Amino acid sequence: MLRTSPTRRLSAVLVATSVIAGAAGIGPAHAVERCKVSSRTIDNPTYNGPWPDNWDFTVKACVTESGAAVRHWATVSWDLPEASTGRGPVFNTTGTNIEVTAMIVGGGLAVTRRTDLAKRLNQAKDGSTTPASYSSRWPDRHRLFTDVILFLDWKDDGKGPQKIHFDASPSIPGSSR
């Protein structure tokens, strides 16, 4: 029978534990993600007919920390009403977009990305999109979150874009590691 020293057995256990922990995503390099989902039902102000005309929007606002990088992103999805089918464009091409903003808790705007949504929404079908996200490094003294605002510019309503604010993501500490 082959005998191994206690030191070799301990080394083998530590290696096995490290491999298992790495495969499970445990360790200092794993990503921490915080998301918040919110929904809004928005009435189409330009339609007064017999069919339902409320648009249902859902936004998932997220902030993810992975190592030294913090990523801000969101996903927006929509269910269009029966009244929007086959009527042509419902939204103006300018003014219909989504803003995803990196915010600092306690005040302060970090970075904003705006993505056009008019073409996608005017296709007259349910859908979703994840606008351009971005990553950055922030000092660890800041807590960060992702803010999302939807702007809808209804065609022929005689008004500018309607601003719809969705729930922000929970905050996460910035990192300077």
Secondary structure, DSSP 8 states (H G I E B T S, - for coil): -----HHHHHHHHHHHHHHHHHHTT-STT-EEEEEEEEEEEEE-TT--SSS--EEEEEEEEEEEEETTEEEEEEEEEEE--GGGTTS---B-SSS-EEEEEEEETTS-EEEEEEEE-HHHHTTSS-EEE----EEE---TT-EEEEEEEEEE-BTTSSS--EEEEE-----EE----
